[in-house]
Amino acid sequence: MKKVVLFLLGFILLGSVVAQSGKPVRLEFPADKYSTDIRSLLCDTLGLCVTYPSYINDSLYCNILQYDVHLAKTNESRIPVNAQMEIAASAFDKDCVYILFQKYLKKKK
């Protein structure tokens, strides 16, 4: 009897883990092929903010994509950035997204 109860309990738990409601979500954006500095920031009830660098005509830009809670794109911005800068951190507070850029220095050999 003990084994039957454990089996039924395991079956119920496994069923709740395996079953998903709705379809999985896939999000694509036009980053460079080998870009490794892609950052995402959850913005509470406002959705998601994704930042990534791109080069256009040898100039560096920071692309900022904003998505609502249903992952529909709501805004896209492109900010010119000095080529020696990189994104150091990003944060969200109430209704503002803050992005900190930092100049990186090459290490002396």
N, C-alpha and C positions, 0 to 999 in steps of 0.2 A: 504494500500500500504506500509505503514511504517513497519507493522508486517511482510510482505512478504520479504522485503529487509533485515530486521534483521534475519529472518529465514534462508534465503539463505546465508547470511554472516556467521551465526553460523554454518550452515551445511558445508560450505567450510573450516572454521577454524577447526571444529571437524574432518573432513576428513583428514586434513593434520597432525593432532595429532595422530590419530588412525593408519594411514598407516605407515608401516615401510618398508624400503628397506633392503633386505637381511634377514638372519636368526640371532637370538640372539647368542651371543658368550658365551661359557662356558669354564672356565679355571680351571683345577684341578692340584693339586700338592700334593706330599706325605708328608704332615705335620702330626705330632702326633695327635691322636684323640682329645685330650683336649687342644691343643696348642692355647693360646690366644695372643701370641706375634707375630702375622703375620703382616708384614708391606709391603706395596706396594709403589713404587716410579715411577712416570712417568718420562721418560728420553727423552722428546722432540721427535725428529725424530728417535731416537735409539730404542724406544719401552718402555718396562716395566721391572722393577727390583723388585723381590719379595724376602724378607728375612724372615726366620723363624728358631727357634731353634729346635734341636733334640738331643736326647740322644742315644748314641751307646756304649754299654758295659760300662755304668756308666760314660761316658765322654760326655761333652757338646760340641756341634758343632753349628755353624751358617751356615745355608744353604743359598746360594745365587743363585737364578734362574733368568736368563735373557731371555726376549722374544723380538722379533722384533715387528714392528708396526702391523703385521698381527697375532700376538700372537703365533707364532711358536717359540719353545724353541731354543735359539742360544747358550747358555752356562749354565753350572751348576758347582758351586764351593762349597766346604765344608771347613770351617775354624775351627780349634780347638779353643775353648774359655775356659777360666778359669770358673769354676762352679759358682763363685760369680759375674760374669759379666752379663750384660744385654745390649741390644741395646737401647741407649738413643736417638739417632737421625740418620737420613740419609739425604743426599742431593745429587743433581746432578748438575754438572757444565761443560758445553761444552761436553766433551766426557769421563768424569770421574764420578764414583759413590763413595761417601764418606760415611762410616759408622762409627759412634762414639759409642764405648762401654764404659760403666760406671760400676764401682764396686758399688754394692748396699750393704748397711749395714742394719743389722736387728735392729729394734728399741728396746731400752731398756725398760723393763716394770717396 
